[in-house]
């Protein structure tokens, strides 16, 4: 299996790749050069329960917290602009899905939307580098959004699948926090 997905499409990762026990999720983008402040994008993986809520704030994976509480999801910085390694076998049973998003750094000097982003792609590869699937995000709404859920790895029965999402936010990090329970007390 290798292919390009459209928003809403799913790919059966482990069912179509017997023995697949880990994946590398790569996020890449191309930005228009700026003479002033440029948009600083922050990729994040949100490890969620069956209700779509983050397990704990220790289960956010990004540049400042490079692995989940159980170490099954790890932030790398390799061939794509950003890579996140997921050890599918070690992901606890309580985890229903892992959401991959990008938000605009909320620095007040930064641009207010993703308008300078020409293209953005999320790809899922086997640990040996073999690409399993990719989702090039449609960019026609970038001038109205400041965060986007690119895709999610999720459990379906005993298998892992990937869903191309492409859900944009006009509320940035605040929207991601609200929708996934980030920062709430347990």
Secondary structure by P-SEA (a helix, b strand, c coil): cbbbbccccccccccccccccbbbbbbbbcccccccccbbbbbbbbbcccccccccccccccccccccccccbbbbbccccbbbbbccccccccccbbbbbcccccccccccccccccbbbbbbbcccccccccccccccccccccccccbbbbbcccbbbbbbcccccccaaaaaaaaccccccc
